[in-house]
Amino acid sequence: MSDELQRIMAIEDPYLLLREVTTRLADAQQEVTELARLRRRVVQDLHAQGLSYAQIATKAGLSRGRIHQIRHTGPAPEGAFFGRGAVTIATPLRRDDARGRTVVAVDDVSSGKGLEGLARSYGLDVTSEHVPVSGEIDLNRDGLIVVCGPRMSQQMWDTYAQDPVLHWEQAEDGPWTLIDRRTGTVYRSGQDSDPARSFDVGYVGRLLRPDGKGSLLAIAGIHTQGSLGVVQLLASDLNALWGQVGEHRFSTLVGVEYDPETSEPRSVELLTPLYRHDEESTA
């Protein structure tokens, strides 16, 4: 019996006991989920290296059937792309100056809901919150996913600015653009082009937190349709993305053709390579 369990069982106040047991059960379930994810990842990695299930079983002291079961059940390893155990998804509030009130953009709601469903499908607990109109948000938290561009938050502007390759910049004629410093390519939204077209650019990256003690996942479009395109890409190609970047810091740009009536993505594609930031810093 662990010391923690003994401590809880010794609590006499029934309400405190109920609260402590509930909290501990939630923590334990998250731990079990992440251990199962890690176990499946180890088996997949060893199998990818050329070992048979029988060889893995022999070396691990488990049956071949058990190894095969581990390989095909439990939470998928690529779920760790979003975080471990629990994640928080933050989407922005916007100021409607004409009506003098705070609103939420429909596309931001769709992006947040899409991410929530995706994270839950990988066995993660999800909570949601908003980036206030002031742009002030605590970025120094584990498992944080922020759907917010640099224009709406100084803290996010500072976070995006650390990206060694991809840079947000406001063009001389007004619209925001994204620049690939490696190639010099400037990416503009189709909404800001002449003639206009139903195309937007989205950014997704795992960036260093301000306190330097972890990372956060940042998602933003030049317009809201870009964020929807990122979510669509994650839903369809997460395994491939995870295989290339794992839990390393990275960034990339996504192009999205969308329905002009609904903003729903019709097609998405990577516009740039998946830039690993540790490799860029030594390039």
BELFENNOR-V493124 format. One record per backbone hydrogen bond with DSSP energy under -0.5 kcal/mol. NH is the residue of the N-H (numbers start at 1). CO is the residue of the C=O. Records with the same first field share a line. If there is no record, write none. Layout:
NH->CO + CO
This chain:
6->2
7->3
8->4
9->5
10->6
11->8
14->12
17->13
18->14
19->15
20->16
21->17
22->18
23->19
24->20
25->21
26->22
27->23
28->24
29->25
30->26
31->27
32->28
33->29
34->30
35->31
36->32
37->33
38->34
39->35
40->36
41->37
42->38
43->39
44->40
45->41
46->42
47->43
48->44
49->45
50->47
51->46
56->52
57->53
58->54
59->55
60->56
61->57
62->57
67->63
68->64
69->65
70->66
71->67
72->68
73->69 + 70
79->76
80->77
81->78
82->79
83->79
86->84
87->125
88->143
89->127
90->88 + 145
91->89 + 129
92->147
93->131
94->103
96->94 + 101
97->95
100->96
101->96
103->94
109->105
110->106
111->107
112->108
113->109
114->110
115->111
116->112
117->113
118->114
119->115
120->116
121->117
122->118 + 119
123->120
124->119
125->85
127->87
129->89
131->91
132->130 + 136
135->132
139->137
141->139
144->141
145->88
146->217
147->90 + 145
148->146 + 219
152->149
153->150
157->153
158->154
159->155
160->156
161->157
162->159
163->160
167->179
169->177
171->169 + 175
174->171
177->169
178->187
179->167
180->185
181->165 + 179
184->180
185->180
187->178 + 185
188->186
190->199
191->199
192->189
193->190
197->190
199->197
200->256
202->254
203->220
204->252
205->218
206->250
207->205 + 216
209->214
212->209
216->207
217->144
218->205 + 216
219->146
220->203
222->201
226->223
227->223
228->224
229->225
230->226
231->227
232->228
233->229
234->230
235->231
236->232
237->233
238->234
241->237
242->238
243->239
244->240 + 241
245->241
246->242
248->245
250->206
251->275
252->204
254->202
255->269
256->200
257->267
258->198 + 256
259->264
260->258
263->259
266->257
267->257
269->255
271->253
272->253
275->251 + 273
276->274
277->249 + 275
278->249
280->276
281->277
282->279
283->280
